[in-house]
Amino acid sequence: MTHSTTSASKVKPDVTHGDSSLESEQADHCYDGIRELDNPLPGWWTFLFWATIIFSPFYFLYFHAGPEDRTIYGQYETHKGEIMVIRFKDIGMLEGDRETLLKYMKEDEWLSVGKSVFQANCANCHGAKGEGIVGPNLTDSKWKNVSKIEDIAKVIEDGAANGAMPAWKKRLSHQNLIVLTAAYVASLTEHPVPGRQPEGNREIKSWE
């Protein structure tokens, strides 16, 4: 008596179960004996795909090429600016002169405003504590573009180093933000932290 054996790897299941209509719908793919049916994509999926493509340029033009206050972030910045204007009524329009900067270096309530501006806009280059990353260390006594305290406000306002330090006079919503940020930057020298090596050739040990 002889027995014929068939390798399990050669056995292909009959997925059609005798249904000739399924044979015509099968794709020319077969993996581990399983054949793929060539079914079309669902109508809802195709609709969403094309609707997304058609919608995307209008979305881009509206939110990224239109006025800044169309996004949630833009509305937040506008609202924050309006609140600052209300708060600044108590102190009026500040000038970045020596007396003003020395005064607000010692007023924690307003110095915190300058700190928040610094953390949001300057920390990426100068570090969260002013220790310097790409930009110079602001906590040591060496300065590149500053010889007196009022120069800090001018550098923030007009920029420096051919644009390496950008001008912020058109980016910040109020003049007082520049002055208060300058006061905060000046205060950093009172708390030196390790970081980027000194780069400036002007040594300023005290603003007084």
C-alpha positions as a Markdown table, in Angstrom:
| # | Residue | x | y | z |
|---|---|---|---|---|
| 1 | Met | 0.0 | 0.0 | 0.0 |
| 2 | Thr | 1.4 | 3.3 | -0.9 |
| 3 | His | 0.5 | 6.7 | 0.5 |
| 4 | Ser | 0.9 | 10.0 | -1.3 |
| 5 | Thr | 1.8 | 13.0 | 0.8 |
| 6 | Thr | 1.4 | 16.6 | -0.2 |
| 7 | Ser | 3.5 | 19.4 | 1.3 |
| 8 | Ala | 1.4 | 21.8 | 3.4 |
| 9 | Ser | 3.2 | 24.7 | 1.7 |
| 10 | Lys | 1.7 | 23.6 | -1.7 |
| 11 | Val | -1.8 | 23.4 | -0.4 |
| 12 | Lys | -3.8 | 26.6 | -1.4 |
| 13 | Pro | -7.2 | 27.1 | 0.2 |
| 14 | Asp | -10.1 | 27.6 | -2.1 |
| 15 | Val | -11.2 | 31.0 | -1.0 |
| 16 | Thr | -13.8 | 31.1 | -3.8 |
| 17 | His | -15.8 | 28.2 | -2.4 |
| 18 | Gly | -17.0 | 27.5 | -5.9 |
| 19 | Asp | -18.2 | 31.1 | -6.4 |
| 20 | Ser | -17.0 | 32.1 | -9.9 |
| 21 | Ser | -17.9 | 35.8 | -9.3 |
| 22 | Leu | -15.1 | 35.9 | -6.6 |
| 23 | Glu | -12.6 | 34.5 | -9.0 |
| 24 | Ser | -13.1 | 37.5 | -11.3 |
| 25 | Glu | -12.6 | 40.0 | -8.4 |
| 26 | Gln | -9.3 | 38.5 | -7.2 |
| 27 | Ala | -6.2 | 40.6 | -7.6 |
| 28 | Asp | -3.0 | 39.0 | -8.9 |
| 29 | His | -1.6 | 38.7 | -5.4 |
| 30 | Cys | -1.1 | 35.6 | -3.3 |
| 31 | Tyr | 0.6 | 35.5 | 0.1 |
| 32 | Asp | 0.8 | 32.3 | 2.1 |
| 33 | Gly | -1.9 | 30.8 | 0.0 |
| 34 | Ile | -4.3 | 33.7 | 0.6 |
| 35 | Arg | -5.5 | 35.6 | -2.4 |
| 36 | Glu | -6.4 | 39.3 | -2.3 |
| 37 | Leu | -9.8 | 40.5 | -3.6 |
| 38 | Asp | -9.6 | 43.5 | -5.9 |
| 39 | Asn | -12.3 | 45.5 | -4.2 |
| 40 | Pro | -12.7 | 49.3 | -4.9 |
| 41 | Leu | -12.2 | 51.9 | -2.2 |
| 42 | Pro | -15.3 | 52.8 | -0.2 |
| 43 | Gly | -17.1 | 55.8 | -1.7 |
| 44 | Trp | -16.9 | 57.8 | 1.5 |
| 45 | Trp | -13.1 | 57.3 | 1.7 |
| 46 | Thr | -12.7 | 58.5 | -1.9 |
| 47 | Phe | -14.9 | 61.5 | -1.2 |
| 48 | Leu | -12.9 | 62.6 | 1.9 |
| 49 | Phe | -9.6 | 62.2 | 0.0 |
| 50 | Trp | -10.6 | 64.5 | -2.8 |
| 51 | Ala | -12.5 | 66.9 | -0.5 |
| 52 | Thr | -9.3 | 67.3 | 1.5 |
| 53 | Ile | -7.2 | 68.0 | -1.5 |
| 54 | Ile | -9.7 | 70.6 | -2.8 |
| 55 | Phe | -10.1 | 72.2 | 0.7 |
| 56 | Ser | -6.4 | 72.5 | 1.5 |
| 57 | Pro | -5.4 | 75.5 | -0.7 |
| 58 | Phe | -8.4 | 77.5 | 0.6 |
| 59 | Tyr | -7.4 | 76.6 | 4.2 |
| 60 | Phe | -3.8 | 77.7 | 3.5 |
| 61 | Leu | -4.8 | 81.0 | 1.9 |
| 62 | Tyr | -7.2 | 81.9 | 4.7 |
| 63 | Phe | -5.1 | 80.9 | 7.7 |
| 64 | His | -1.5 | 81.3 | 6.5 |
| 65 | Ala | -1.7 | 84.0 | 3.9 |
| 66 | Gly | -4.3 | 86.3 | 5.4 |
| 67 | Pro | -4.3 | 88.6 | 8.4 |
| 68 | Glu | -2.5 | 87.3 | 11.5 |
| 69 | Asp | -5.5 | 87.4 | 13.8 |
| 70 | Arg | -7.4 | 84.7 | 11.8 |
| 71 | Thr | -5.6 | 81.9 | 13.7 |
| 72 | Ile | -6.2 | 81.1 | 17.4 |
| 73 | Tyr | -2.6 | 82.1 | 18.1 |
| 74 | Gly | -3.0 | 85.4 | 16.3 |
| 75 | Gln | -6.2 | 86.1 | 18.2 |
| 76 | Tyr | -4.4 | 85.3 | 21.4 |
| 77 | Glu | -1.6 | 87.7 | 20.6 |
| 78 | Thr | -4.0 | 90.4 | 19.7 |
| 79 | His | -6.0 | 89.9 | 22.9 |
| 80 | Lys | -2.8 | 89.9 | 24.9 |
| 81 | Gly | -1.7 | 93.1 | 23.3 |
| 82 | Glu | -5.0 | 94.7 | 24.2 |
| 83 | Ile | -4.6 | 93.7 | 27.8 |
| 84 | Met | -1.1 | 95.1 | 27.9 |
| 85 | Val | -2.3 | 98.4 | 26.6 |
| 86 | Ile | -4.8 | 98.5 | 29.5 |
| 87 | Arg | -2.1 | 97.6 | 32.0 |
| 88 | Phe | 0.3 | 100.1 | 30.5 |
| 89 | Lys | -2.1 | 103.0 | 31.3 |
| 90 | Asp | -0.8 | 102.9 | 34.8 |
| 91 | Ile | 2.8 | 103.7 | 33.7 |
| 92 | Gly | 2.3 | 105.5 | 30.4 |
| 93 | Met | 4.6 | 105.2 | 27.4 |
| 94 | Leu | 8.1 | 104.3 | 28.6 |
| 95 | Glu | 11.4 | 105.4 | 27.0 |
| 96 | Gly | 14.5 | 103.3 | 27.0 |
| 97 | Asp | 16.7 | 105.8 | 28.8 |
| 98 | Arg | 19.0 | 105.0 | 31.7 |
| 99 | Glu | 16.7 | 106.2 | 34.5 |
| 100 | Thr | 13.7 | 104.2 | 33.3 |
| 101 | Leu | 15.7 | 101.0 | 32.9 |
| 102 | Leu | 17.3 | 101.3 | 36.3 |
| 103 | Lys | 13.9 | 102.0 | 37.8 |
| 104 | Tyr | 12.1 | 99.0 | 36.3 |
| 105 | Met | 15.0 | 96.6 | 37.0 |
| 106 | Lys | 13.9 | 96.8 | 40.6 |
| 107 | Glu | 10.2 | 96.6 | 40.1 |
| 108 | Asp | 9.3 | 92.9 | 40.1 |
| 109 | Glu | 5.8 | 93.3 | 38.8 |
| 110 | Trp | 6.9 | 94.9 | 35.6 |
| 111 | Leu | 10.2 | 93.0 | 35.4 |
| 112 | Ser | 8.1 | 89.9 | 35.1 |
| 113 | Val | 6.5 | 91.3 | 31.9 |
| 114 | Gly | 10.0 | 91.7 | 30.4 |
| 115 | Lys | 10.9 | 88.2 | 31.5 |
| 116 | Ser | 7.8 | 86.7 | 29.8 |
| 117 | Val | 8.7 | 88.5 | 26.6 |
| 118 | Phe | 12.2 | 87.2 | 26.9 |
| 119 | Gln | 11.2 | 83.6 | 27.5 |
| 120 | Ala | 8.8 | 83.7 | 24.6 |
| 121 | Asn | 11.0 | 85.3 | 22.0 |
| 122 | Cys | 14.7 | 85.3 | 23.1 |
| 123 | Ala | 15.3 | 82.1 | 25.0 |
| 124 | Asn | 15.8 | 80.0 | 21.9 |
| 125 | Cys | 19.0 | 81.9 | 21.1 |
| 126 | His | 20.1 | 83.3 | 24.5 |
| 127 | Gly | 18.9 | 80.5 | 26.8 |
| 128 | Ala | 16.2 | 80.4 | 29.4 |
| 129 | Lys | 18.5 | 82.0 | 31.9 |
| 130 | Gly | 20.4 | 84.2 | 29.5 |
| 131 | Glu | 23.3 | 81.8 | 29.5 |
| 132 | Gly | 23.7 | 81.9 | 25.7 |
| 133 | Ile | 23.1 | 79.2 | 23.1 |
| 134 | Val | 23.4 | 80.7 | 19.6 |
| 135 | Gly | 23.3 | 84.2 | 20.9 |
| 136 | Pro | 25.8 | 85.5 | 23.5 |
| 137 | Asn | 25.7 | 84.9 | 27.2 |
| 138 | Leu | 23.8 | 87.9 | 28.7 |
| 139 | Thr | 24.7 | 87.1 | 32.3 |
| 140 | Asp | 28.4 | 87.9 | 32.2 |
| 141 | Ser | 30.1 | 91.3 | 32.2 |
| 142 | Lys | 31.2 | 91.2 | 28.5 |
| 143 | Trp | 29.1 | 92.9 | 25.9 |
| 144 | Lys | 29.4 | 93.1 | 22.1 |
| 145 | Asn | 27.0 | 95.8 | 21.0 |
| 146 | Val | 26.4 | 97.5 | 24.3 |
| 147 | Ser | 28.5 | 100.2 | 26.1 |
| 148 | Lys | 25.7 | 101.6 | 28.4 |
| 149 | Ile | 22.4 | 100.3 | 29.7 |
| 150 | Glu | 20.2 | 102.2 | 27.3 |
| 151 | Asp | 22.0 | 100.4 | 24.4 |
| 152 | Ile | 20.2 | 97.2 | 25.4 |
| 153 | Ala | 16.8 | 98.8 | 24.4 |
| 154 | Lys | 18.3 | 100.0 | 21.1 |
| 155 | Val | 19.7 | 96.6 | 20.2 |
| 156 | Ile | 16.3 | 95.0 | 21.0 |
| 157 | Glu | 14.5 | 97.6 | 19.0 |
| 158 | Asp | 16.8 | 97.8 | 15.9 |
| 159 | Gly | 18.7 | 94.5 | 16.0 |
| 160 | Ala | 22.4 | 94.0 | 15.6 |
| 161 | Ala | 25.1 | 92.0 | 13.8 |
| 162 | Asn | 23.5 | 92.4 | 10.3 |
| 163 | Gly | 20.3 | 90.7 | 11.3 |
| 164 | Ala | 21.8 | 87.9 | 13.4 |
| 165 | Met | 20.0 | 89.7 | 16.3 |
| 166 | Pro | 16.6 | 90.6 | 14.7 |
| 167 | Ala | 14.9 | 94.0 | 15.2 |
| 168 | Trp | 11.8 | 93.7 | 17.4 |
| 169 | Lys | 10.3 | 97.1 | 17.1 |
| 170 | Lys | 7.7 | 95.9 | 14.6 |
| 171 | Arg | 7.3 | 92.4 | 16.1 |
| 172 | Leu | 6.3 | 93.4 | 19.7 |
| 173 | Ser | 2.9 | 95.0 | 20.1 |
| 174 | His | 3.9 | 97.8 | 22.4 |
| 175 | Gln | 6.9 | 100.0 | 23.0 |
| 176 | Asn | 6.8 | 99.3 | 26.7 |
| 177 | Leu | 7.5 | 95.6 | 26.0 |
| 178 | Ile | 10.9 | 96.6 | 24.5 |
| 179 | Val | 11.8 | 98.7 | 27.5 |
| 180 | Leu | 10.7 | 96.2 | 30.1 |
| 181 | Thr | 12.5 | 93.4 | 28.2 |
| 182 | Ala | 15.7 | 95.6 | 28.2 |
| 183 | Ala | 15.3 | 96.1 | 31.9 |
| 184 | Tyr | 15.0 | 92.3 | 32.4 |
| 185 | Val | 18.1 | 91.7 | 30.2 |
| 186 | Ala | 20.1 | 94.2 | 32.2 |
| 187 | Ser | 19.0 | 92.5 | 35.5 |
| 188 | Leu | 20.5 | 89.2 | 34.3 |
| 189 | Thr | 24.0 | 90.3 | 35.0 |
| 190 | Glu | 23.1 | 90.3 | 38.7 |
| 191 | His | 22.7 | 86.5 | 38.5 |
| 192 | Pro | 25.5 | 85.1 | 36.3 |
| 193 | Val | 25.1 | 81.5 | 35.2 |
| 194 | Pro | 27.6 | 79.2 | 33.4 |
| 195 | Gly | 27.0 | 79.0 | 29.7 |
| 196 | Arg | 28.5 | 80.3 | 26.5 |
| 197 | Gln | 31.9 | 81.9 | 26.8 |
| 198 | Pro | 32.2 | 85.7 | 26.9 |
| 199 | Glu | 32.4 | 87.2 | 23.4 |
| 200 | Gly | 32.3 | 90.9 | 23.8 |
| 201 | Asn | 35.2 | 93.3 | 24.3 |
| 202 | Arg | 33.4 | 95.8 | 26.5 |
| 203 | Glu | 33.3 | 94.9 | 30.2 |
| 204 | Ile | 30.5 | 96.4 | 32.2 |
| 205 | Lys | 30.4 | 95.3 | 35.8 |
| 206 | Ser | 27.6 | 97.5 | 37.0 |
| 207 | Trp | 24.8 | 99.6 | 35.3 |
| 208 | Glu | 24.7 | 102.1 | 38.2 |
